[in-house]
Amino acid sequence: MIRTFNRIGALAAALLFPAMATGQSPAKFPAGNITIVVPYAAGGPPDLIARMIAPVMGQTLGTSVIVENRPGASTAIGSALVARAAPDGLTIMTVDPGLVVSPYMVAKPGYDVQKDFAWIAPLMRSYMGLIVAKDFPAKSVGEFIAMAKAKPGDIKYGTSGLGTPPHLGALAFLQATNIDLVHVPYRGVALALNDVISGQISAVWMSQASAKAQVQSGLVRVLGVYGERRLSSLPDTPTFKELGIDTSVADQGTWFGFAAPAATPPDIVARLNAAVNAALRDPATHSLLEKADFVGIDGGSQGQLKAIIDSNVAYWREAFSKAGVKPEE
């Protein structure tokens, strides 16, 4: 891949590396391993994505790419770590809606979403489902809602923490159905799923990428999913939308991307963008991501991810203001 990459034409070089096109000396990509920081515990979608993409990124850039999990404080611990890291391209991170909403959960997250990061590329999306244990009494979304309304505050659901995608997905469902459940935060969504299986809690909203093995083995059941249409892997599972439940925000899916510290030189960010897109186009990697039920595995430009971030900042600022949510000190 490196030899092919070095033979790209002058036009492609001008597009990928603006400094070269203008006669400036591009910053040299530093020697050393690249670390992808995942601000979640191992096992969730951001972790799976990073580990699937890392090997091909490493091949393209001629170095090793390792994944480091830094969960905690509604993703603020890992995000602040990357915001303060050396802007040399050797420390990047997976980003998702948790990055945007963490400042509404934590009083001093240690970063500014729109000032402290350089956006590398969008990656893909996934869609969550309402998952319960195989022997849970409710056999449909309607029965689940009826149980919750019959016993307000009796059903417990788990998430990977305040402000994380599973929590946001659950909130969208709870507000749309006007039900009251007990929130139990975990350090990772995989831990919440384990407690659903063991009966410690009743439900979890999470992606099929994280629960596919448990669903296929029959340990858990998916009552309903977000999205405009049914998932190809769960053709018999209805969407909340077709059931008349308006979870419009969650129906857009959970987006994922890569970011670097804000001061990272533009040409280094461009090289990272090219490596990410090459990884997503790699047939084996693309197939793995598809089998994990990720969709829109298209990658894209730095500007496309920035547009996603900006729109999410605007939406969640208003949403949390209306909800009267205040960050914890």
C-alpha angles and dihedrals in degrees: 000000000000093000091050091047091053091055097058113129128257093260093055090046090053091052096046099037112035093178090061092049092054095047095252120137107254119228111260114246102243123241116251142071121305116232121207107203114210111197090208137068118269118280103043127107097268089052094047092048094050093049093048094049099039099078096054092042088055092051092050094048095038096239142086120275116202130187122227123188115216106171128172146084094049090304092308095116095060094036094052090047091058093042088058096040123111108278094232102113094254095102119053134149145211113250132197136153089299090073091057099046100038092089088061090053101041122045095214108024092169097237144065112230096215099038109036104055141064110214113230106181145317112250117188145299138251134196126226130220137200104255127192135172118276092252098043108134096234112082097181141029090256092054090047091054091046091052091049093050093046091054110025112202093010100103117075123208129188132219138172089256142296113318096012119127094260089053093047091048091051092048091053090053095044093050092046093050098033094229129144120226133165114253117220112186121207134188089248138011091238088064090052090051090052090055091049088055092047093046098245090122131015108226149008133194107218143137126275088237089070101038104035096108093048092047093049092048091052096242091123138019130220111222098184142346139216122243143078092275139017119280114256089228091054105036093159095051114093124226118240088239094060088049089058096254112136107217093150098161094050091043088069089066132233110292125210134197145155126254138181134198111293098248095054107131113259094237091053090049088050091053090050089049091052091048092049093050091047089053092051090050092050104111096222094047093044090051092050091051092048091050088053087058097250114148135199090035090175107118112204144178133325088246092056092057091046089055090052091050094048093049091048092049090054094046099046094043089061095038096052091043090055091047092051092232114167124193119251116250 
